Amino acid sequence: MSLSRAENPCFLLFLFVFQAVFLLILYRGGPSHVFRGVLDTPHVLDYSRTHDVYTNLSLFTRAPNEEAKPYCSAQSPILVGPLTITFRVLPSEKMIIRKNPFVQAGGSYRPPHCLARYRSAILVAYRNQKKYLHHLLYYIHPFLQRQQLSYSIYVIQQAGNGTFNRAKLLNVGVREALKDEDWDCLLLHDVDLVPENDYNLYVCDEYYPKHMASAMDKFQYALPSKSFFGGVSALTPEHYMKMNGFPNTYWGSGGENDDIATRIQLAGMKIVRTPPNLGRYKVMDYDKGMETEEPWRRPASHHNTRKTWKDDGMNSLEFKLLSRTKHPLYTNITVDIGYVPPFS
């Protein structure tokens, strides 16, 4: 008498192995890795068909009972994929405020209809780039709301006319943001970059620092170098402290990115990247003459990261907080971070 399928030893072994592999995938990468194939659909990746970032956002209305709000769904129901991004018309602050009625003072948002599963702080190093900032705020607020995140936007502004120091400003932003909340994720965001796909989730990788801007239009949607960690990146507070944050000694933006890649390695981690078909960004082209030298064309750094990373970073951060103001669309943190030290 032949064995039934359920009693067949080979079938039972196959079923056991399949379940073991499935559980291993869940343990190592979480549901997003298991269902990555679901995202790789023409609807999500067809950039010839784009959508307004405010599409269907009005479906998120205030829950009738604040105390009995359910948790947000694991995947937002209004994600559409590729977004229409244009910088031809500069949006006014009044327009951005009107189109984002649930954003609170300081640029904070909590989904009105459900309890967010994730909390992200967006940190933007900034100085005298008002046009960039308005475009970014116009797109990034609805982009984050579409993902049902709880978030706040911090703009860390360097006072004075000294050489810009993006890395040190981001260290300041992390220090100040963590005073407000125990954030799940810190998003380090250049002011001139706008994401093109709302399936590019602004959440951290559980295990390693994540490079979000893996495909920028100014680089023909390819990385400028294998170690590049600039543009937009996502780190948990634990990741950030483990590598001692960013270096404070890089004056002139761009050079710190290679340092960060080395720090991540020295701290026993690695860089993971958002797939380039999702990690697409458009770069604004205002004021092209502001930077005299593009970061990816600068000569190699002479910093000895292996010797300095444990002493130059969050544990050596010094700055003077000049003001901390809650604007309608962001929290502005103005700081004096000093000047380039004189050569000995």
ChimeraX attribute file (.defattr): number of C-alpha atoms within 10 A of each C-alpha:
attribute: neighborCount
match mode: 1-to-1
recipient: residues
	/A:1	3
	/A:2	6
	/A:3	8
	/A:4	8
	/A:5	10
	/A:6	10
	/A:7	10
	/A:8	11
	/A:9	11
	/A:10	11
	/A:11	13
	/A:12	13
	/A:13	11
	/A:14	11
	/A:15	12
	/A:16	12
	/A:17	12
	/A:18	12
	/A:19	12
	/A:20	12
	/A:21	11
	/A:22	12
	/A:23	13
	/A:24	12
	/A:25	15
	/A:26	14
	/A:27	10
	/A:28	12
	/A:29	13
	/A:30	14
	/A:31	12
	/A:32	13
	/A:33	12
	/A:34	14
	/A:35	10
	/A:36	10
	/A:37	9
	/A:38	10
	/A:39	14
	/A:40	13
	/A:41	11
	/A:42	10
	/A:43	13
	/A:44	20
	/A:45	18
	/A:46	13
	/A:47	16
	/A:48	8
	/A:49	13
	/A:50	18
	/A:51	15
	/A:52	14
	/A:53	26
	/A:54	17
	/A:55	14
	/A:56	13
	/A:57	17
	/A:58	10
	/A:59	10
	/A:60	16
	/A:61	12
	/A:62	13
	/A:63	14
	/A:64	10
	/A:65	9
	/A:66	12
	/A:67	7
	/A:68	10
	/A:69	14
	/A:70	13
	/A:71	12
	/A:72	18
	/A:73	13
	/A:74	11
	/A:75	12
	/A:76	14
	/A:77	13
	/A:78	16
	/A:79	19
	/A:80	20
	/A:81	23
	/A:82	25
	/A:83	21
	/A:84	14
	/A:85	18
	/A:86	12
	/A:87	15
	/A:88	7
	/A:89	7
	/A:90	12
	/A:91	15
	/A:92	12
	/A:93	14
	/A:94	9
	/A:95	10
	/A:96	19
	/A:97	18
	/A:98	10
	/A:99	15
	/A:100	18
	/A:101	10
	/A:102	18
	/A:103	23
	/A:104	17
	/A:105	15
	/A:106	19
	/A:107	23
	/A:108	20
	/A:109	23
	/A:110	18
	/A:111	22
	/A:112	17
	/A:113	19
	/A:114	19
	/A:115	18
	/A:116	19
	/A:117	13
	/A:118	17
	/A:119	20
	/A:120	24
	/A:121	27
	/A:122	25
	/A:123	27
	/A:124	24
	/A:125	24
	/A:126	26
	/A:127	18
	/A:128	10
	/A:129	13
	/A:130	11
	/A:131	17
	/A:132	22
	/A:133	18
	/A:134	19
	/A:135	25
	/A:136	21
	/A:137	21
	/A:138	23
	/A:139	21
	/A:140	19
	/A:141	25
	/A:142	21
	/A:143	26
	/A:144	21
	/A:145	24
	/A:146	25
	/A:147	25
	/A:148	29
	/A:149	23
	/A:150	20
	/A:151	26
	/A:152	27
	/A:153	24
	/A:154	30
	/A:155	27
	/A:156	26
	/A:157	24
	/A:158	24
	/A:159	18
	/A:160	13
	/A:161	8
	/A:162	14
	/A:163	14
	/A:164	21
	/A:165	24
	/A:166	27
	/A:167	26
	/A:168	27
	/A:169	28
	/A:170	26
	/A:171	26
	/A:172	26
	/A:173	25
	/A:174	25
	/A:175	14
	/A:176	16
	/A:177	21
	/A:178	13
	/A:179	9
	/A:180	10
	/A:181	12
	/A:182	12
	/A:183	19
	/A:184	19
	/A:185	24
	/A:186	26
	/A:187	24
	/A:188	25
	/A:189	24
	/A:190	22
	/A:191	25
	/A:192	21
	/A:193	23
	/A:194	27
	/A:195	25
	/A:196	25
	/A:197	26
	/A:198	24
	/A:199	21
	/A:200	22
	/A:201	16
	/A:202	24
	/A:203	22
	/A:204	23
	/A:205	20
	/A:206	15
	/A:207	16
	/A:208	19
	/A:209	23
	/A:210	24
	/A:211	24
	/A:212	30
	/A:213	31
	/A:214	27
	/A:215	23
	/A:216	22
	/A:217	13
	/A:218	14
	/A:219	11
	/A:220	9
	/A:221	17
	/A:222	14
	/A:223	17
	/A:224	17
	/A:225	9
	/A:226	8
	/A:227	14
	/A:228	20
	/A:229	26
	/A:230	25
	/A:231	22
	/A:232	24
	/A:233	24
	/A:234	27
	/A:235	24
	/A:236	22
	/A:237	18
	/A:238	15
	/A:239	23
	/A:240	20
	/A:241	16
	/A:242	17
	/A:243	22
	/A:244	22
	/A:245	27
	/A:246	25
	/A:247	30
	/A:248	22
	/A:249	16
	/A:250	21
	/A:251	19
	/A:252	18
	/A:253	17
	/A:254	22
	/A:255	23
	/A:256	26
	/A:257	21
	/A:258	19
	/A:259	22
	/A:260	24
	/A:261	19
	/A:262	18
	/A:263	24
	/A:264	20
	/A:265	12
	/A:266	16
	/A:267	15
	/A:268	10
	/A:269	17
	/A:270	16
	/A:271	18
	/A:272	17
	/A:273	18
	/A:274	18
	/A:275	14
	/A:276	17
	/A:277	17
	/A:278	24
	/A:279	23
	/A:280	23
	/A:281	24
	/A:282	19
	/A:283	18
	/A:284	19
	/A:285	12
	/A:286	12
	/A:287	10
	/A:288	9
	/A:289	8
	/A:290	9
	/A:291	10
	/A:292	8
	/A:293	12
	/A:294	12
	/A:295	15
	/A:296	15
	/A:297	10
	/A:298	10
	/A:299	8
	/A:300	9
	/A:301	12
	/A:302	7
	/A:303	15
	/A:304	9
	/A:305	18
	/A:306	11
	/A:307	9
	/A:308	12
	/A:309	22
	/A:310	19
	/A:311	13
	/A:312	17
	/A:313	22
	/A:314	23
	/A:315	12
	/A:316	11
	/A:317	18
	/A:318	15
	/A:319	12
	/A:320	11
	/A:321	14
	/A:322	12
	/A:323	11
	/A:324	16
	/A:325	13
	/A:326	15
	/A:327	13
	/A:328	16
	/A:329	25
	/A:330	22
	/A:331	21
	/A:332	21
	/A:333	24
	/A:334	21
	/A:335	20
	/A:336	17
	/A:337	22
	/A:338	15
	/A:339	14
	/A:340	14
	/A:341	8
	/A:342	5
	/A:343	4
	/A:344	3
